[in-house]
């Protein structure tokens, strides 16, 4: 079976990632942490399967994630956590916006506006 016919499997749990709003890969792309050139070669995960990132989503549509250990946001610098929460939450909301787009979606338009600007400048 061709890779494109297989869908996206979570590298953590092995289940299909069936919606963009559940996608760790696309969230990281939207917030500028994954370069467009490697999007198609980067492993996928469910957001719930990456609690280090998911703990920074502050949106009623996503269950609160608490993480024990050194990467727990409660153990990190409060200013970093506030900035990270704003960024990751904006990305999560962008995924919901993208999910409502009708017709063919242009993946180059997915990232947040400031990410697109940064990539266009470089």
N, CA, C and O atoms as a printed pandas DataFrame, in Angstrom:
     atom_number atom_name residue_name chain_id  residue_number  x_coord  y_coord  z_coord
0              1         N          UNK        A               1    0.844   -1.180    0.000
1              2        CA          UNK        A               1    0.000    0.000    0.000
2              3         C          UNK        A               1    0.888    1.241    0.000
3              4         O          UNK        A               1    1.893    1.288    0.709
4              5         N          UNK        A               2    0.525    2.228   -0.780
5              6        CA          UNK        A               2    1.290    3.475   -0.837
6              7         C          UNK        A               2    1.160    4.217    0.487
7              8         O          UNK        A               2    0.137    4.121    1.166
8              9         N          UNK        A               3    2.202    4.956    0.846
9             10        CA          UNK        A               3    2.207    5.699    2.102
10            11         C          UNK        A               3    0.989    6.612    2.212
11            12         O          UNK        A               3    0.365    6.701    3.270
12            13         N          UNK        A               4    0.652    7.292    1.109
13            14        CA          UNK        A               4   -0.483    8.207    1.156
14            15         C          UNK        A               4   -1.805    7.475    1.362
15            16         O          UNK        A               4   -2.776    8.079    1.817
16            17         N          UNK        A               5   -1.858    6.188    1.037
17            18        CA          UNK        A               5   -3.075    5.409    1.225
18            19         C          UNK        A               5   -3.196    4.860    2.644
19            20         O          UNK        A               5   -4.268    4.413    3.051
20            21         N          UNK        A               6   -2.113    4.894    3.383
21            22        CA          UNK        A               6   -2.115    4.344    4.733
22            23         C          UNK        A               6   -2.684    5.308    5.758
23            24         O          UNK        A               6   -3.082    4.878    6.841
24            25         N          UNK        A               7   -2.737    6.586    5.457
25            26        CA          UNK        A               7   -3.153    7.570    6.437
26            27         C          UNK        A               7   -1.986    7.886    7.363
27            28         O          UNK        A               7   -0.840    7.531    7.089
28            29         N          UNK        A               8   -2.292    8.542    8.434
29            30        CA          UNK        A               8   -1.264    8.922    9.398
30            31         C          UNK        A               8   -1.439    8.094   10.649
31            32         O          UNK        A               8   -2.482    8.157   11.301
32            33         N          UNK        A               9   -0.439    7.328   10.985
33            34        CA          UNK        A               9   -0.469    6.510   12.207
34            35         C          UNK        A               9    0.367    7.188   13.281
35            36         O          UNK        A               9    1.451    7.709   13.018
36            37         N          UNK        A              10   -0.156    7.165   14.477
37            38        CA          UNK        A              10    0.541    7.728   15.626
38            39         C          UNK        A              10    1.731    6.847   15.961
39            40         O          UNK        A              10    1.592    5.636   16.136
40            41         N          UNK        A              11    2.907    7.467   16.049
41            42        CA          UNK        A              11    4.108    6.696   16.357
42            43         C          UNK        A              11    4.138    6.226   17.811
43            44         O          UNK        A              11    4.968    5.391   18.169
44            45         N          UNK        A              12    3.254    6.746   18.644
45            46        CA          UNK        A              12    3.220    6.349   20.054
46            47         C          UNK        A              12    2.247    5.191   20.283
47            48         O          UNK        A              12    2.627    4.151   20.821
48            49         N          UNK        A              13    0.983    5.378   19.871
49            50        CA          UNK        A              13   -0.042    4.359   20.159
50            51         C          UNK        A              13   -0.349    3.457   18.974
51            52         O          UNK        A              13   -0.959    2.402   19.145
52            53         N          UNK        A              14    0.063    3.854   17.773
53            54        CA          UNK        A              14   -0.159    3.033   16.588
54            55         C          UNK        A              14   -1.523    3.186   15.942
55            56         O          UNK        A              14   -1.769    2.607   14.883
56            57         N          UNK        A              15   -2.413    3.951   16.553
57            58        CA          UNK        A              15   -3.748    4.174   15.986
58            59         C          UNK        A              15   -3.693    5.295   14.950
59            60         O          UNK        A              15   -2.757    6.094   14.932
60            61         N          UNK        A              16   -4.712    5.343   14.085
61            62        CA          UNK        A              16   -4.797    6.407   13.086
62            63         C          UNK        A              16   -5.079    7.749   13.753
63            64         O          UNK        A              16   -5.850    7.835   14.708
64            65         N          UNK        A              17   -4.440    8.794   13.230
65            66        CA          UNK        A              17   -4.766   10.166   13.601
66            67         C          UNK        A              17   -5.754   10.624   12.535
67            68         O          UNK        A              17   -5.361   10.948   11.414
68            69         N          UNK        A              18   -7.023   10.650   12.886
69            70        CA          UNK        A              18   -8.081   10.809   11.887
70            71         C          UNK        A              18   -8.528   12.244   11.655
71            72         O          UNK        A              18   -9.257   12.512   10.700
72            73         N          UNK        A              19   -8.113   13.158   12.497
73            74        CA          UNK        A              19   -8.550   14.548   12.350
74            75         C          UNK        A              19   -7.382   15.490   12.581
75            76         O          UNK        A              19   -6.524   15.242   13.428
76            77         N          UNK        A              20   -7.361   16.559   11.828
77            78        CA          UNK        A              20   -6.307   17.551   11.997
78            79         C          UNK        A              20   -6.326   18.149   13.403
79            80         O          UNK        A              20   -5.279   18.554   13.908
80            81         N          UNK        A              21   -7.484   18.211   14.039
81            82        CA          UNK        A              21   -7.558   18.789   15.382
82            83         C          UNK        A              21   -6.965   17.869   16.446
83            84         O          UNK        A              21   -6.816   18.276   17.598
84            85         N          UNK        A              22   -6.629   16.644   16.079
85            86        CA          UNK        A              22   -5.966   15.706   16.992
86            87         C          UNK        A              22   -4.486   15.548   16.675
87            88         O          UNK        A              22   -3.804   14.736   17.300
88            89         N          UNK        A              23   -3.983   16.313   15.714
89            90        CA          UNK        A              23   -2.655   16.096   15.161
90            91         C          UNK        A              23   -1.559   16.919   15.825
91            92         O          UNK        A              23   -1.547   18.148   15.750
92            93         N          UNK        A              24   -0.650   16.221   16.469
93            94        CA          UNK        A              24    0.553   16.847   17.018
94            95         C          UNK        A              24    1.427   17.391   15.882
95            96         O          UNK        A              24    1.992   18.479   15.991
96            97         N          UNK        A              25    1.530   16.639   14.812
97            98        CA          UNK        A              25    2.342   17.038   13.655
98            99         C          UNK        A              25    1.875   18.380   13.095
99           100         O          UNK        A              25    2.677   19.297   12.913
100          101         N          UNK        A              26    0.587   18.489   12.826
101          102        CA          UNK        A              26    0.084   19.726   12.231
102          103         C          UNK        A              26    0.054   20.877   13.228
103          104         O          UNK        A              26    0.204   22.032   12.828
104          105         N          UNK        A              27   -0.133   20.598   14.500
105          106        CA          UNK        A              27   -0.036   21.681   15.484
106          107         C          UNK        A              27    1.376   22.245   15.484
107          108         O          UNK        A              27    1.563   23.461   15.456
108          109         N          UNK        A              28    2.362   21.373   15.514
109          110        CA          UNK        A              28    3.748   21.854   15.509
110          111         C          UNK        A              28    4.080   22.588   14.210
111          112         O          UNK        A              28    4.856   23.543   14.224
112          113         N          UNK        A              29    3.506   22.156   13.097
113          114        CA          UNK        A              29    3.701   22.848   11.818
114          115         C          UNK        A              29    3.061   24.239   11.852
115          116         O          UNK        A              29    3.683   25.220   11.444
116          117         N          UNK        A              30    1.838   24.322   12.331
117          118        CA          UNK        A              30    1.089   25.575   12.378
118          119         C          UNK        A              30    1.791   26.613   13.249
119          120         O          UNK        A              30    1.748   27.804   12.940
120          121         N          UNK        A              31    2.432   26.183   14.325
121          122        CA          UNK        A              31    3.105   27.146   15.207
122          123         C          UNK        A              31    4.567   27.367   14.818
123          124         O          UNK        A              31    5.291   28.091   15.502
124          125         N          UNK        A              32    4.993   26.753   13.736
125          126        CA          UNK        A              32    6.318   27.032   13.196
126          127         C          UNK        A              32    7.440   26.173   13.721
127          128         O          UNK        A              32    8.607   26.518   13.540
128          129         N          UNK        A              33    7.128   25.070   14.365
129          130        CA          UNK        A              33    8.174   24.196   14.900
130          131         C          UNK        A              33    8.597   23.106   13.918
131          132         O          UNK        A              33    9.590   22.417   14.152
132          133         N          UNK        A              34    7.865   22.947   12.836
133          134        CA          UNK        A              34    8.220   21.982   11.798
134          135         C          UNK        A              34    8.300   22.741   10.483
135          136         O          UNK        A              34    7.357   23.421   10.079
136          137         N          UNK        A              35    9.425   22.614    9.836
137          138        CA          UNK        A              35    9.652   23.245    8.545
138          139         C          UNK        A              35    8.789   22.571    7.483
139          140         O          UNK        A              35    8.632   21.350    7.505
140          141         N          UNK        A              36    8.226   23.342    6.555
141          142        CA          UNK        A              36    7.392   22.740    5.510
142          143         C          UNK        A              36    8.116   21.676    4.692
143          144         O          UNK        A              36    7.486   20.757    4.169
144          145         N          UNK        A              37    9.425   21.796    4.581
145          146        CA          UNK        A              37   10.194   20.844    3.776
146          147         C          UNK        A              37   10.244   19.443    4.389
147          148         O          UNK        A              37   10.485   18.468    3.678
148          149         N          UNK        A              38   10.020   19.337    5.693
149          150        CA          UNK        A              38   10.091   18.024    6.349
150          151         C          UNK        A              38    8.739   17.546    6.875
151          152         O          UNK        A              38    8.649   16.515    7.542
152          153         N          UNK        A              39    7.705   18.299    6.572
153          154        CA          UNK        A              39    6.366   17.939    7.051
154          155         C          UNK        A              39    5.993   16.514    6.645
155          156         O          UNK        A              39    5.470   15.753    7.459
156          157         N          UNK        A              40    6.254   16.158    5.410
157          158        CA          UNK        A              40    5.857   14.842    4.903
158          159         C          UNK        A              40    6.727   13.696    5.404
159          160         O          UNK        A              40    6.374   12.532    5.217
160          161         N          UNK        A              41    7.850   13.999    6.034
161          162        CA          UNK        A              41    8.739   12.938    6.536
162          163         C          UNK        A              41    8.774   12.865    8.064
163          164         O          UNK        A              41    9.467   12.019    8.629
164          165         N          UNK        A              42    8.043   13.732    8.719
165          166        CA          UNK        A              42    8.050   13.785   10.181
166          167         C          UNK        A              42    6.969   12.871   10.742
167          168         O          UNK        A              42    5.836   12.894   10.261
168          169         N          UNK        A              43    7.297   12.067   11.748
169          170        CA          UNK        A              43    6.295   11.155   12.337
170          171         C          UNK        A              43    5.111   11.910   12.938
171          172         O          UNK        A              43    5.244   13.042   13.403
172          173         N          UNK        A              44    3.967   11.263   12.916
173          174        CA          UNK        A              44    2.729   11.817   13.446
174          175         C          UNK        A              44    2.467   11.254   14.836
175          176         O          UNK        A              44    2.907   10.152   15.163
176          177         N          UNK        A              45    1.749   12.017   15.648
177          178        CA          UNK        A              45    1.275   11.582   16.959
178          179         C          UNK        A              45   -0.060   12.257   17.222
179          180         O          UNK        A              45   -0.345   13.327   16.683
180          181         N          UNK        A              46   -0.864   11.634   18.042
181          182        CA          UNK        A              46   -2.048   12.319   18.559
182          183         C          UNK        A              46   -1.559   13.374   19.551
183          184         O          UNK        A              46   -0.513   13.202   20.176
184          185         N          UNK        A              47   -2.295   14.439   19.693
185          186        CA          UNK        A              47   -1.943   15.435   20.708
186          187         C          UNK        A              47   -1.881   14.786   22.089
187          188         O          UNK        A              47   -0.989   15.089   22.881
188          189         N          UNK        A              48   -2.832   13.893   22.376
189          190        CA          UNK        A              48   -2.858   13.243   23.693
190          191         C          UNK        A              48   -1.640   12.348   23.914
191          192         O          UNK        A              48   -1.292   12.036   25.053
192          193         N          UNK        A              49   -0.998   11.938   22.825
193          194        CA          UNK        A              49    0.184   11.079   22.924
194          195         C          UNK        A              49    1.475   11.885   23.058
195          196         O          UNK        A              49    2.559   11.308   23.133
196          197         N          UNK        A              50    1.366   13.197   23.088
197          198        CA          UNK        A              50    2.513   14.070   23.331
198          199         C          UNK        A              50    2.146   15.040   24.456
199          200         O          UNK        A              50    1.906   16.221   24.206
200          201         N          UNK        A              51    2.104   14.539   25.695
201          202        CA          UNK        A              51    1.671   15.382   26.806
202          203         C          UNK        A              51    2.592   16.570   27.074
203          204         O          UNK        A              51    2.150   17.563   27.653
204          205         N          UNK        A              52    3.858   16.495   26.667
205          206        CA          UNK        A              52    4.773   17.624   26.868
206          207         C          UNK        A              52    4.267   18.848   26.106
207          208         O          UNK        A              52    4.379   19.973   26.593
208          209         N          UNK        A              53    3.717   18.633   24.924
209          210        CA          UNK        A              53    3.125   19.732   24.149
210          211         C          UNK        A              53    1.680   19.987   24.575
211          212         O          UNK        A              53    1.285   21.137   24.766
212          213         N          UNK        A              54    0.899   18.933   24.723
213          214        CA          UNK        A              54   -0.533   19.056   24.995
214          215         C          UNK        A              54   -0.837   19.799   26.295
215          216         O          UNK        A              54   -1.893   20.421   26.414
216          217         N          UNK        A              55    0.058   19.743   27.254
217          218        CA          UNK        A              55   -0.187   20.431   28.524
218          219         C          UNK        A              55   -0.294   21.950   28.358
219          220         O          UNK        A              55   -0.752   22.640   29.269
220          221         N          UNK        A              56    0.122   22.473   27.207
221          222        CA          UNK        A              56    0.072   23.907   26.959
222          223         C          UNK        A              56   -1.163   24.346   26.182
223          224         O          UNK        A              56   -1.275   25.519   25.823
224          225         N          UNK        A              57   -2.085   23.437   25.917
225          226        CA          UNK        A              57   -3.334   23.800   25.239
226          227         C          UNK        A              57   -4.339   24.236   26.297
227          228         O          UNK        A              57   -4.687   23.466   27.191
228          229         N          UNK        A              58   -4.799   25.477   26.187
229          230        CA          UNK        A              58   -5.789   26.028   27.116
230          231         C          UNK        A              58   -7.043   26.379   26.322
231          232         O          UNK        A              58   -7.264   27.538   25.971
232          233         N          UNK        A              59   -7.844   25.383   26.050
233          234        CA          UNK        A              59   -9.056   25.554   25.255
234          235         C          UNK        A              59  -10.081   24.546   25.776
235          236         O          UNK        A              59   -9.749   23.391   26.046
236          237         N          UNK        A              60  -11.311   24.990   25.913
237          238        CA          UNK        A              60  -12.359   24.125   26.468
238          239         C          UNK        A              60  -12.605   22.869   25.639
239          240         O          UNK        A              60  -13.163   21.895   26.145
240          241         N          UNK        A              61  -12.197   22.879   24.373
241          242        CA          UNK        A              61  -12.407   21.706   23.507
242          243         C          UNK        A              61  -11.357   20.622   23.730
243          244         O          UNK        A              61  -11.459   19.532   23.168
244          245         N          UNK        A              62  -10.354   20.916   24.544
245          246        CA          UNK        A              62   -9.281   19.947   24.774
246          247         C          UNK        A              62   -9.157   19.683   26.269
247          248         O          UNK        A              62   -9.077   20.626   27.056
248          249         N          UNK        A              63   -9.139   18.414   26.671
249          250        CA          UNK        A              63   -9.032   18.111   28.104
250          251         C          UNK        A              63   -7.684   18.552   28.679
251          252         O          UNK        A              63   -6.647   18.455   28.022
252          253         N          UNK        A              64   -7.726   19.028   29.894
253          254        CA          UNK        A              64   -6.506   19.468   30.570
254          255         C          UNK        A              64   -5.554   18.288   30.715
255          256         O          UNK        A              64   -5.960   17.186   31.086
256          257         N          UNK        A              65   -4.292   18.534   30.418
257          258        CA          UNK        A              65   -3.263   17.509   30.527
258          259         C          UNK        A              65   -2.309   17.923   31.645
259          260         O          UNK        A              65   -1.774   19.032   31.646
260          261         N          UNK        A              66   -2.109   17.022   32.582
261          262        CA          UNK        A              66   -1.121   17.235   33.631
262          263         C          UNK        A              66   -0.033   16.197   33.464
263          264         O          UNK        A              66   -0.306   15.028   33.193
264          265         N          UNK        A              67    1.168   16.624   33.625
265          266        CA          UNK        A              67    2.336   15.794   33.376
266          267         C          UNK        A              67    3.195   15.777   34.635
267          268         O          UNK        A              67    3.476   16.833   35.203
268          269         N          UNK        A              68    3.607   14.614   35.073
269          270        CA          UNK        A              68    4.506   14.511   36.225
270          271         C          UNK        A              68    5.939   14.451   35.728
271          272         O          UNK        A              68    6.216   13.880   34.673
272          273         N          UNK        A              69    6.832   15.029   36.476
273          274        CA          UNK        A              69    8.241   14.943   36.114
274          275         C          UNK        A              69    8.842   16.278   35.719
275          276         O          UNK        A              69    8.209   17.322   35.877
276          277         N          UNK        A              70   10.052   16.246   35.212
277          278        CA          UNK        A              70   10.797   17.485   34.958
278          279         C          UNK        A              70   10.217   18.354   33.838
279          280         O          UNK        A              70   10.531   19.542   33.771
280          281         N          UNK        A              71    9.384   17.799   32.963
281          282        CA          UNK        A              71    8.797   18.601   31.882
282          283         C          UNK        A              71    7.404   19.129   32.224
283          284         O          UNK        A              71    6.752   19.754   31.389
284          285         N          UNK        A              72    6.952   18.877   33.453
285          286        CA          UNK        A              72    5.672   19.381   33.940
286          287         C          UNK        A              72    5.717   20.903   33.936
287          288         O          UNK        A              72    6.628   21.505   34.505
288          289         N          UNK        A              73    4.751   21.510   33.306
289          290        CA          UNK        A              73    4.733   22.970   33.200
290          291         C          UNK        A              73    4.760   23.652   34.571
291          292         O          UNK        A              73    5.212   24.791   34.686
292          293         N          UNK        A              74    4.288   22.973   35.595
293          294        CA          UNK        A              74    4.312   23.552   36.943
294          295         C          UNK        A              74    5.727   23.633   37.499
295          296         O          UNK        A              74    5.972   24.305   38.501
296          297         N          UNK        A              75    6.660   22.940   36.838
297          298        CA          UNK        A              75    8.063   22.962   37.253
298          299         C          UNK        A              75    8.904   23.926   36.406
299          300         O          UNK        A              75   10.089   24.122   36.674
300          301         N          UNK        A              76    8.286   24.520   35.393
301          302        CA          UNK        A              76    9.009   25.363   34.446
302          303         C          UNK        A              76    8.832   26.842   34.757
303          304         O          UNK        A              76    7.983   27.218   35.566
304          305         N          UNK        A              77    9.622   27.662   34.122
305          306        CA          UNK        A              77    9.559   29.114   34.287
306          307         C          UNK        A              77    8.160   29.621   33.931
307          308         O          UNK        A              77    7.660   29.324   32.846
308          309         N          UNK        A              78    7.523   30.378   34.820
309          310        CA          UNK        A              78    6.153   30.854   34.565
310          311         C          UNK        A              78    6.029   31.712   33.296
311          312         O          UNK        A              78    5.028   31.608   32.587
312          313         N          UNK        A              79    7.014   32.546   33.001
313          314        CA          UNK        A              79    6.942   33.381   31.806
314          315         C          UNK        A              79    7.012   32.514   30.542
315          316         O          UNK        A              79    6.268   32.734   29.586
316          317         N          UNK        A              80    7.913   31.530   30.552
317          318        CA          UNK        A              80    7.995   30.596   29.434
318          319         C          UNK        A              80    6.653   29.887   29.251
319          320         O          UNK        A              80    6.162   29.756   28.130
320          321         N          UNK        A              81    6.064   29.430   30.357
321          322        CA          UNK        A              81    4.795   28.691   30.289
322          323         C          UNK        A              81    3.671   29.558   29.741
323          324         O          UNK        A              81    2.849   29.080   28.960
324          325         N          UNK        A              82    3.624   30.810   30.135
325          326        CA          UNK        A              82    2.583   31.711   29.635
326          327         C          UNK        A              82    2.735   31.924   28.133
327          328         O          UNK        A              82    1.757   31.840   27.390
328          329         N          UNK        A              83    3.950   32.197   27.688
329          330        CA          UNK        A              83    4.194   32.389   26.255
330          331         C          UNK        A              83    3.902   31.107   25.474
331          332         O          UNK        A              83    3.294   31.148   24.404
332          333         N          UNK        A              84    4.336   29.982   26.015
333          334        CA          UNK        A              84    4.131   28.695   25.354
334          335         C          UNK        A              84    2.636   28.372   25.273
335          336         O          UNK        A              84    2.162   27.885   24.246
336          337         N          UNK        A              85    1.905   28.638   26.336
337          338        CA          UNK        A              85    0.462   28.385   26.353
338          339         C          UNK        A              85   -0.242   29.241   25.307
339          340         O          UNK        A              85   -1.109   28.750   24.584
340          341         N          UNK        A              86    0.122   30.509   25.222
341          342        CA          UNK        A              86   -0.494   31.376   24.219
342          343         C          UNK        A              86   -0.225   30.860   22.811
343          344         O          UNK        A              86   -1.132   30.814   21.980
344          345         N          UNK        A              87    1.005   30.475   22.545
345          346        CA          UNK        A              87    1.400   30.019   21.209
346          347         C          UNK        A              87    0.717   28.697   20.833
347          348         O          UNK        A              87    0.132   28.574   19.757
348          349         N          UNK        A              88    0.799   27.729   21.720
349          350        CA          UNK        A              88    0.241   26.403   21.440
350          351         C          UNK        A              88   -1.285   26.472   21.352
351          352         O          UNK        A              88   -1.885   25.815   20.501
352          353         N          UNK        A              89   -1.908   27.251   22.214
353          354        CA          UNK        A              89   -3.355   27.404   22.168
354          355         C          UNK        A              89   -3.792   28.083   20.869
355          356         O          UNK        A              89   -4.784   27.677   20.264
356          357         N          UNK        A              90   -3.068   29.103   20.440
357          358        CA          UNK        A              90   -3.378   29.757   19.157
358          359         C          UNK        A              90   -3.263   28.745   18.013
359          360         O          UNK        A              90   -4.087   28.746   17.099
360          361         N          UNK        A              91   -2.265   27.902   18.062
361          362        CA          UNK        A              91   -2.104   26.867   17.044
362          363         C          UNK        A              91   -3.237   25.866   17.073
363          364         O          UNK        A              91   -3.736   25.462   16.023
364          365         N          UNK        A              92   -3.647   25.462   18.257
365          366        CA          UNK        A              92   -4.756   24.515   18.395
366          367         C          UNK        A              92   -6.046   25.112   17.820
367          368         O          UNK        A              92   -6.801   24.430   17.127
368          369         N          UNK        A              93   -6.280   26.369   18.111
369          370        CA          UNK        A              93   -7.467   27.040   17.577
370          371         C          UNK        A              93   -7.384   27.172   16.056
371          372         O          UNK        A              93   -8.400   27.103   15.363
372          373         N          UNK        A              94   -6.176   27.359   15.546
373          374        CA          UNK        A              94   -5.983   27.419   14.095
374          375         C          UNK        A              94   -6.354   26.068   13.457
375          376         O          UNK        A              94   -6.956   26.041   12.384
376          377         N          UNK        A              95   -6.002   24.964   14.103
377          378        CA          UNK        A              95   -6.379   23.649   13.581
378          379         C          UNK        A              95   -7.896   23.527   13.461
379          380         O          UNK        A              95   -8.400   22.974   12.483
380          381         N          UNK        A              96   -8.621   24.038   14.447
381          382        CA          UNK        A              96  -10.082   24.003   14.388
382          383         C          UNK        A              96  -10.589   24.870   13.244
383          384         O          UNK        A              96  -11.549   24.508   12.564
384          385         N          UNK        A              97   -9.950   26.010   13.032
385          386        CA          UNK        A              97  -10.328   26.884   11.915
386          387         C          UNK        A              97  -10.080   26.170   10.580
387          388         O          UNK        A              97  -10.947   26.168    9.706
388          389         N          UNK        A              98   -8.912   25.575   10.426
389          390        CA          UNK        A              98   -8.570   24.847    9.199
390          391         C          UNK        A              98   -9.572   23.728    8.955
391          392         O          UNK        A              98   -9.959   23.472    7.815
392          393         N          UNK        A              99   -9.986   23.071   10.012
393          394        CA          UNK        A              99  -10.916   21.945    9.901
394          395         C          UNK        A              99  -12.261   22.359    9.300
395          396         O          UNK        A              99  -12.995   21.514    8.789
396          397         N          UNK        A             100  -12.587   23.651    9.357
397          398        CA          UNK        A             100  -13.859   24.131    8.809
398          399         C          UNK        A             100  -13.737   24.574    7.350
399          400         O          UNK        A             100  -14.749   24.834    6.699
400          401         N          UNK        A             101  -12.512   24.663    6.829
401          402        CA          UNK        A             101  -12.323   25.112    5.443
402          403         C          UNK        A             101  -12.959   24.119    4.493
403          404         O          UNK        A             101  -12.784   22.909    4.639
404          405         N          UNK        A             102  -13.687   24.622    3.530
405          406        CA          UNK        A             102  -14.331   23.771    2.522
406          407         C          UNK        A             102  -13.390   23.556    1.338
407          408         O          UNK        A             102  -12.505   24.370    1.074
408          409         N          UNK        A             103  -13.595   22.458    0.641
409          410        CA          UNK        A             103  -12.828   22.186   -0.573
410          411         C          UNK        A             103  -11.400   21.785   -0.295
411          412         O          UNK        A             103  -11.045   21.406    0.821
412          413         N          UNK        A             104  -10.584   21.876   -1.334
413          414        CA          UNK        A             104   -9.165   21.539   -1.197
414          415         C          UNK        A             104   -8.484   22.538   -0.277
415          416         O          UNK        A             104   -8.708   23.745   -0.368
416          417         N          UNK        A             105   -7.665   22.023    0.594
417          418        CA          UNK        A             105   -6.946   22.879    1.539
418          419         C          UNK        A             105   -5.505   23.031    1.079
419          420         O          UNK        A             105   -4.860   22.057    0.693
420          421         N          UNK        A             106   -5.013   24.248    1.123
421          422        CA          UNK        A             106   -3.636   24.545    0.750
422          423         C          UNK        A             106   -2.791   24.510    2.021
423          424         O          UNK        A             106   -2.850   25.431    2.837
424          425         N          UNK        A             107   -2.012   23.456    2.185
425          426        CA          UNK        A             107   -1.225   23.256    3.403
426          427         C          UNK        A             107   -0.245   24.405    3.656
427          428         O          UNK        A             107    0.154   24.631    4.798
428          429         N          UNK        A             108    0.139   25.117    2.625
429          430        CA          UNK        A             108    1.067   26.240    2.810
430          431         C          UNK        A             108    0.404   27.410    3.525
431          432         O          UNK        A             108    1.084   28.325    3.989
432          433         N          UNK        A             109   -0.928   27.381    3.613
433          434        CA          UNK        A             109   -1.654   28.445    4.301
434          435         C          UNK        A             109   -2.038   28.085    5.738
435          436         O          UNK        A             109   -2.673   28.886    6.423
436          437         N          UNK        A             110   -1.669   26.915    6.192
437          438        CA          UNK        A             110   -2.015   26.458    7.542
438          439         C          UNK        A             110   -1.340   27.258    8.663
439          440         O          UNK        A             110   -2.008   27.599    9.639
440          441         N          UNK        A             111   -0.054   27.567    8.560
441          442        CA          UNK        A             111    0.618   28.207    9.699
442          443         C          UNK        A             111   -0.009   29.534   10.119
443          444         O          UNK        A             111   -0.674   30.216    9.339
444          445         N          UNK        A             112    0.233   29.867   11.379
445          446        CA          UNK        A             112   -0.208   31.152   11.901
446          447         C          UNK        A             112    0.425   32.265   11.079
447          448         O          UNK        A             112    1.513   32.082   10.534
448          449         N          UNK        A             113   -0.238   33.421   10.978
449          450        CA          UNK        A             113    0.270   34.511   10.132
450          451         C          UNK        A             113    1.719   34.912   10.411
451          452         O          UNK        A             113    2.475   35.153    9.469
452          453         N          UNK        A             114    2.120   34.988   11.665
453          454        CA          UNK        A             114    3.501   35.395   11.960
454          455         C          UNK        A             114    4.512   34.336   11.501
455          456         O          UNK        A             114    5.643   34.666   11.145
456          457         N          UNK        A             115    4.105   33.087   11.511
457          458        CA          UNK        A             115    4.971   32.006   11.024
458          459         C          UNK        A             115    5.133   32.135    9.511
459          460         O          UNK        A             115    6.240   32.020    8.985
460          461         N          UNK        A             116    4.020   32.374    8.815
461          462        CA          UNK        A             116    4.093   32.558    7.363
462          463         C          UNK        A             116    5.003   33.731    7.005
463          464         O          UNK        A             116    5.811   33.640    6.080
464          465         N          UNK        A             117    4.865   34.822    7.738
465          466        CA          UNK        A             117    5.715   35.996    7.494
466          467         C          UNK        A             117    7.185   35.661    7.703
467          468         O          UNK        A             117    8.031   36.041    6.894
468          469         N          UNK        A             118    7.484   34.964    8.764
469          470        CA          UNK        A             118    8.879   34.593    9.064
470          471         C          UNK        A             118    9.446   33.719    7.964
471          472         O          UNK        A             118   10.576   33.937    7.525
472          473         N          UNK        A             119    8.689   32.740    7.513
473          474        CA          UNK        A             119    9.161   31.842    6.455
474          475         C          UNK        A             119    9.316   32.579    5.129
475          476         O          UNK        A             119   10.227   32.276    4.358
476          477         N          UNK        A             120    8.439   33.542    4.853
477          478        CA          UNK        A             120    8.543   34.296    3.604
478          479         C          UNK        A             120    9.758   35.217    3.603
479          480         O          UNK        A             120   10.348   35.466    2.551
480          481         N          UNK        A             121   10.135   35.723    4.775
481          482        CA          UNK        A             121   11.327   36.582    4.886
482          483         C          UNK        A             121   12.626   35.791    4.724
483          484         O          UNK        A             121   13.634   36.332    4.271
484          485         N          UNK        A             122   12.596   34.508    5.094
485          486        CA          UNK        A             122   13.847   33.729    5.047
486          487         C          UNK        A             122   14.006   32.953    3.782
487          488         O          UNK        A             122   15.006   32.257    3.606
